[in-house]
Amino acid sequence: MVQAKTDRDWQQKYETGNIPWDSELPSAELFKVLEEYSIPPGRAIELGCGTGTNAVALAKLGWKVTAVDCVEEALVEAKSKADADQVNVDWIAADVQNFGVALGPFDFVFDRGCYHCCRRVDLSGYLKTLENMTRTGAYMLCLCGNPNGNEQGGPPRVPEADLREEFSSLFEIIHLREFHFEDAGGVQGPLGWSIWMKRK
């Protein structure tokens, strides 16, 4: 079992099936951004990949994908998805904080809902991971909770000013816009931020 510094018991959530964030749908915002900015496939890493839906979808588009999560049970399901779609993904069970020294550099980092939890317990460790894995010119898309919505529950919410401050040491923000996460069945989910960035 991976020992990770976390804000909740992710292992227990997967064991009990209490994973409302796992819509089983590839992120529409992820693929909208890649198309919008004409980003060709390269070397990508997903932080907090869960059961691998987005990592597998990227691999199907020709990306060479590495995906990391601290819950090994989630990665077992992720590997099954990759096998079913006949794509290769490098799955790694690890804490995403203070991680990746020997893995980089990646062309693209994707984070759907990891940052807004990591920043609560070890923001400097999370940023160190981004520094380890990227070089000047690399891109990152971070999808996180937005406090401007009025939904009950949902992901942790990050004020815009905090986003700008916390990423500014490493990245130039190209866009910071609102979007909605997708819930299971394609239902509109909570309001979020889409932050598209380029490594300084």
Buried (B, 14 or more C-beta within 10 A) or exposed (E): EBEBBBEEEBBEBBEEEEBBBBBEBBBEBBBEBBEEEEBEBEBBBBBBBBBBBBBBBBBBBEBBBBBBBBBEBBBBBBBEBBEEEEBEBBBBBBBBBBBBEEBBBBBBBBBBBBBBBBBBBBBEBBBBBBBBBBEEEBBBBBBBBBEEBEBEEBBBBBEBEBBEEBBEEBBEBBEBEEBBBBBEEEEEBBBBBBBBBBBE
